[in-house]
Amino acid sequence: MNFDLAEEQKMLAEQARGLLGKQSSPDRLRELIDAGAEWDEPLWASLSELGFPGARIPEEYGGLGLGDLDLGVISEEVGRAVAAVPFYASIVCAADAIQRFGSDEQKEAWLPRLACGEVVGTLAHAEGRQGWWPKSSSVSCRAGKLSGVKTPVGDAGIASLAVVYCAYEGKPALALVELDGETVERRKLDGFDQLRAHYALTFKDTPASLLEASVGDEDGLRTLTDRMSVQASFEAVGGAEACVYMARDYAMDRQIFGRSLASYQAIKHKLADILVATEFARSNAFFAGWASDNAPAELAVAAAAVRLSAINAYEQAARENLQVHGGIGYTFEADCHFHYRRERTLAITLGPRQYWADRLVTHVPGKQMETA
């Protein structure tokens, strides 16, 4: 049995890493922050030219027709570079929701434009204190009109299309909304991650197109969340590995008392611990990506397991990277803060750890239990 990526997947990773390494360097990230930019539009154009946004979208809609594991390879490289692009919001979330629940007309209208990067989408599911995916949405869809507030919504400032989680005739549903109209109010929120902005969206009788297959399909919505979890976890794994090598390189260069910092056993232990945690999360990510494509019955457990292991690995790696760098690691000129900020963002993007821990326990064979 081969536990490694296929050669084609390795080539895909190398291509993505090469492009992101050149165009999303730490100096470029600092430029974007200084300029107050919410995304790297030239980088998004370059990724789109190579077809990365269309990786998982079927060929009939202008995509490459690849699988979740292939998409995970790209997500990992986006995370490694902390790239300021709406890949997660537009492709992992919005495009997948349309692909799974949209009608033929809705797919034909939006998937080709998402695949080529012409349109940026996002998924609006959270409702502030009511939760990141509330059981009963306060946003209602009636007679083709949407009303209510969604917050926070990632990359909503640059998106022109949103897939909105709402209530339709008392049932959970998803609806498509174009964000450029006068009936949508966007309010930027103060955020910790300066390279991934979040907004509050207020809908006031906004025209909406219901994704009819989603109405009342709670299992389908949970599966969508699981698939999002897999890709967010790949992104976290890429970021964690970047922290491992950033800490290693600094420790090898830094001289203390006439010796390399990396020669001290305590530093070796830190580096070994975060490497082990990262590789553990990567193995879970590989299985979850495979399960998403080939074993849907395994996806709930796999998504929860990788979610927990990946956010734990990224948090540990980002914090230990700061510790290895010492005081300089807390400065804007050092690169540690990019990953520390992104780690915090990814840790809360899909709900708290407790949700995923409960989901894991609930779905492990022989451990099923009732949850509130």
N, C-alpha and C positions, 0 to 999 in steps of 0.2 A: 504494500500500500504506500502511495506517495503522499507525504504530508506537506509537500512544498507546492508553490504556485507553478502553474504550467508555464512553458517558455513564452507563450503569447502574453500571458499576464505579467511576466517579468519585463517583457519589452514595453508593455503599456505603462508599467510603473516607472521604468527608466525614462521614457519619453516625458511623462508628466513631471518627474523629478527634475529633469534637465531644464524644462521650460520654467517651472516654478522657481528653481534655484537661481536662474538668471534674472527673472522679472519680479520676483517677490523676495528680494534680499532684505535683511534687517534695515539697511539704510533706506531702501524704498519704503518700508513700513513706517519709518520715522518721518519720511517726507509726507506720506499720506496723513499721518496724525497732525503734523505741524500745519498742513493745509486745511485741516478740518474735513477731509474727504471721507465719505462713507464707504467707498469701494474703489478698487483699482480697475477702472473701466478699460484701459488698454490691455491689461492682463486678461480680463474677461473676454475681450475680443480675440486675443491670441488663443485662449483655451477653446473658444467657439470655432475658430478656424480649423482646429485639429479634431473637432467633433466630440470633445469630452462631455459637454452638457447632454449630448444625445446618446451617451453610452448605453443606458438601459432602456431607452425609448425604442419601440419596434421600428424596423426598417421601413414599413409601410407609412410611417409618420415622420420619416426623415432622420431617424436615429440609426444607431449601429446594431441594435438588437442584442446587446450583451446581457450578462446576468448580474445578479447582486454581488457576487464575489468580484467580478470585474469592476463594478462600480466602487466596491470597497477599496480596491487598489488605488483608484483615483482619490477617494475620500482620504485615504491615509496620507497621500502626498500633499493634499490641500492642508491637512492638519500639521504635517511636518513643517510646512512653510508659513503657517499661520496666515494663509493667503486671504486678502481682503476682497473676496468674491462671493456672490450669493449662491454658491454651488449647493449648499445644504438646503437653503430655503426654497430655491427655485426648482432644483432637480430632484433631490432626495425627498422633499415634502410635496410641493405643489404638483410637479409633473407626475409623480407616482400616484397621487390621489386621483388625478384626472384619468390616468391610465387604468386604474382599478375600478373607478366608479362612473366615469363619464360615458355619455352616449357616443355613438359613432360621429355624430355631428360635432359634439364638443371636443372629441379627440382630434378630429380633422381640423378644427378651428384653432386649437391651441398647442397641441403637441409638436407640430413642425416648427412653430415659432419659438417654443421653449428649447427644442433640440438644437437650433442654430444660434441660440443666445440672443435673438432679436427681442424677445420678451423675457422679463424677469418676473418670476412669480414668488409667492410666499404662502405659508399656511397659517391662518389665524385661528388658534384653538384656545389659548389661555384667556382667562377672565379675572385677572388680578387675584384678590383674596379668595375668590370662589374656586380657584384651582387652575392647574395647567391644562386639564381636559375635564371640565366639570361634567358630572353625570347628567345634570339638567341645565342646558345652556339658557342664559338669559337673553341671548340674541335670537330674535324670531324671524322666520321667513314666512310671509303671508302674501298671497296673490302676486308673487314675483318681486316682492319688496323686502328688503332686509333692514332691521332696526336693532340698535344696541351697540355695545362697546366691547372691543377686544383689546386686551393688553396683558403682557407685552407681545409684540409681533416683530420677529426678527426680519431685518432688511426691508421693512415696509416703506422706508423712505425712497428706495430706488425701484421698488416693484410696481408694475402697472397692473398686475393681476393677483388676486388673493382667493385661495380656497378657504372658505369660512365655515367653521363648525357652528351649527345653529340648531334651533328647534323648529320642526315642521310638523304641524298637526300633533303636537305632543311627543314626537319621536325625534331622536337624534338624526342629524343629516349634515351633508356638506353642500355648499352652494358656491358658485363662481361669481366673483364680483370684480369689475374693472374699477381701479382705484383713482383714476384721473378725473372722475366726475365731481360736480359741485356738491353732491350729497354725501361725500366722504370727507371726513376731517382727519388729518394726520397730525399727531402731536408727538414730537420727539421726546424720549425719556432720557433722563440722566443714566448713563451706563458705565460699568466698570471696564468693559472691553471696548476700547476706542476704535477697533477695526471691525466691529459687528454691531451696528446701531439697532436699537429697538424703539418701537413706536406704540402709541395708543391709537387705535382706529375707531372712530365713531361713525356709525352708519345711520342715516336719517332717511328712511324710505328709499334706500338705494336699490336700483334695479339689480336683480340677481337671477342667475340661472341655476336651478336646482340640479345637483347630481343625483338623479332619481334612484340609481342603484344603491346609494348610500342610506336611504331613508330607513330607519329602524334596524340597520345592520350593525349592531353593536359588536358582534364578533369580527366583522370586516374592518371596523374602525380600530379595534384592538390589534388586528393583524397589521394594519397600516402603521400603527404606533411601533409595533415590534420591528418592522422593516426600517423605520426611521431610526430606531435604537441601534440597529446593526451598523448603519452608516455613520451615525454620530460616534459610535465606539471605534470604528476604523479611524476616524479623524482623531480621536483621543489617543489611539495607539501611535499614530504618526507623530503627534506632538510629544508624547512621552519619550519616544525613541530619540527625537531631536534633543530633548533635555538630557538624556543619557550621554550623548556624544558631546554636547556643549559643556557639560560638567567635566567629562573626562578630559577634553582638550584644554580647558582652563586649568585643571589640576596638574596636568603634565607640564604646562608652561610656567605656572606660578612657583616661584622659589621662596621657601621659608626656612630660615636658619641653615642656609646653604644646601638645602635639599628640595627636590621637587615635591610639591604638595601631594602628588599622586603616590609618592612612596610611603606615606603614612597609612598604617593599617586601618585606621578609622575611616579614612576617605575611600579606601578600597572596599570596605564593607558597605558604605553608602552606595557606591557605584554598582556593586554586585547586587544589592537589594533592589534597586530600581530597574536594573536590567532584567532580573528574574521576574519582577512584577509585570514589566512590559511584555516579555515573551509569553508569560501566562495569558495575558489579555489578548495577545496576537493569536494564540492558538484558539482561544474562544471565538475570536472574530472570524477566523478562517472557517470554523465549524458553523457559526451562525450564518455566514454568507452562503455556505454550501446548503445548509438546511433551508434557507429562504428560497433557493432555486429548486431543490430536489426533495426535501422532506418537510412539507408544511406542518405536519403533526409535531415535529421537533422544534418548530420555530419559537414557540412561547418560552420554553425553557432556555433555549439557546440565546434568545434576545435578552432575557433577564440576566443570565449568567455573564454575558459579555458586557452588558451595561454596567453591572456592578464591578467587574474586574477592570474594565477600561477606565472608568472615572476614578477608581481607587489608584490605579497605576499612574494616571496622568497627574493626579493631585500629589502623590508621593514624589514623582519625578520632578515636577515643577518646584515643589518646596525644597527638596534636597539640592536641586540645581542652584537655588538661591543661597542655601547654606554653604555649599562648596565655594561659591563666588565671594561670600562674605559681604561686607558693606557695599562694595562696588556693584554687586548684583541688584541692589535696590535703586540704582540710578537709571535715568532715561537713556543714557549712553550705552549701558549694557543691554544685552538681548533677553535677559531672563524674564522681564515683565511681560513680554509678548505672550509667552506660554502660560505664565501665571494667570493673566487676565483671561485667556481663551479657556484654560482649564476650569476656571470658576464659571464661565458662561456655559460650557458644555455640561457641567455638573448639575445645573438647574434647568437646562433647556427642556428636558423630557420628564420633569417631575422629580420628587425626592427619592433618595435611596430606599426609603421604607416601602414605597410603592413597588419598586422592582424586587426587593427582597420578598415581599408578600407574594408577588406574582411568581417568583421562582419556587417558593415553598408550595404554593397552590398547585403548580403544574408538574412538579417532580413526581414520577410514577410512585404510587404507594404512599405519597405524602399529601394527597389532596385534602384540603380543608376548606371550610366555609370562611369567607372573608366579609368584613362589613362593607 
